[in-house]
Amino acid sequence: MGLAVCGVVACGAAPQVDHSVDRTKIPITTSCEEARDAFLKGRWLFENLRMTDAHEYFLKAVEADPDFALANLGVANTAPTNQDFFGAFRRAVDTCANASEGERLLIAALEAGVAGEPEVQLAKLEALVALFPEDERAHNAIGNFFFGQQIYERAISSYRTAIDVNPKFASPYNMLGYGLRQVGDYAAAEEAFQRYTELIPDQPNPYDSYAELLMKMGRYDESIASYEEALAIDPNFVASYVGIGTNQMFMDQPEDARSTFSKIEENARNNGERRLACFWKAASYLHEGDSGNAFAETQKLYEIAAETDDRSAMAGDLNLIGDILLRAGRAEEAAEKYHAQIEMMQSSDATDEIKEAAARNQRYDLARVALWNADLDTASALADTYRQEVAVHNVRFEVQRTHELDGMIALAEGDMDSAIGHFEQANQQDPQIWLLKARTYAAMGDDESARRACEQVIDFNQLNFNLAFVRNTARELLETL
């Protein structure tokens, strides 16, 4: 998983707080010493991916100084639910007027991300790096942006710069390892994770991150052992339960996986962790081809969000339920869920930009329903409208979705070359795209390329819910080639 910070400390303890001012670093604007202390402890925990623990410290910082913009940002970034996120996010925006320029740029970058404005977000982060070229966190932040945009070479470069600025800052080693994994340089990724572990050996995340690399390499037993090392340090490090269970799914042990995911639920400290258990249980059932029980688990997700009227989360759950129904061939029921999702989102406390994006992306969902029903005219009309709307915002994953739709339509029309061209521009980190490639190559009579694409799905070996939809199908297709 995610990020980390410098210093070797005893497990569960935060480092000594240094209040000295370094003008080469992004300031921390608060006049309250108690709030500063709590914020620095929260930041340390956040950078070590201990989100629930960090959240409590950020809340203490805000309680001591409600106008502390960075602390409000910390509360948002560690929020266990969508509802909590939006409340804290708005407070961060509202309180940033009296913060420093660097802090305002950090908050403005998040604001642009929430609004679905990647160019603006990048501009804010570039301004931050220009203002604080000697701040390792600034370089790490822009690296995380590039990573999220799947621009891995630039992410790797930014993480290396952060390391050059401060070789003892652990977070960029972690994300450098992930970046190198994404470009297929497993040996260099392993070196980065090893250095990460050396810097903070008493924290769980280095072992969790290395376990993900081992999983990707198909070394499932070793991966589970590394996840267990993380849990030995912190039994509440829920990401490692997800990792163990995912390995068990890849080893065709779905019941063991559900038993592992149940441990998250049994020890959940908030609704976010309860939902996490249901989410991955649903995936485990889909890996078995059991859409009925997967549907039941996603219903539980919805019910947990409904307990606090977290409507943006409920909207996301309706979309996931729709996807499960569509994969099960229940296209009309799926369409009903996609429509209900928009109604729920519009009544939520999400920003206007998020509501607009949800409405825009409904066209993608309804186009897939039309394709399932072999209604190419409706699918094409929806895809055309979606493409035009996406062009206005230029959000990377939406642009990739336009190519996914265009590829699926071309495949249905028998234009295999065009289909492959579009699928190559779709999201290569979505195993569903690789299955679409495999089917297209198979239809072209290119069995060798189809086999390679199937193997990409079968050996995807990452924490990816969509893999549950397609892994068994890829196995079945491979047997026919």
Secondary structure, 3 states (H helix, E strand, C coil): CCCCCCCCCCCCCCCCCCCCCCCCCCCCCCCCHHHHHHHHHHHHHHHCCCHHHHHHHHHHHHHHCCCCHHHHHHHHHCCCCHHHHHHHHHHHHHHHHHCCHHHHHHHHHHHHHHCCCHHHHHHHHHHHHHHCCCCHHHHHHHHHHHHHCCCHHHHHHHHHHHHHHCCCCCHHHHHHHHHHHHCCCHHHHHHHHHHHHHHCCCCCHHHHHHHHHHHHCCCHHHHHHHHHHHHHHCCCCHHHHHHHHHHHHHCCCHHHHHHHHHHHHHCCCCHHHHHHHHHHHHHHHHHCCCHHHHHHHHHHHHHHHHHCCCHHHHHHHHHHHHHHHHHCCCHHHHHHHHHHHHHHHHCCCCCHHHHHHHHHHHHHHHHHHHHHCCCHHHHHHHHHHHHHHHHHHCCHHHHHHHHHHHHHHHHHHCCHHHHHHHHCCCCCCCHHHHHHHHHHHHHHCCHHHHHHHHHHHHCCCCCCCCHHHHHHHHHHHHHHC
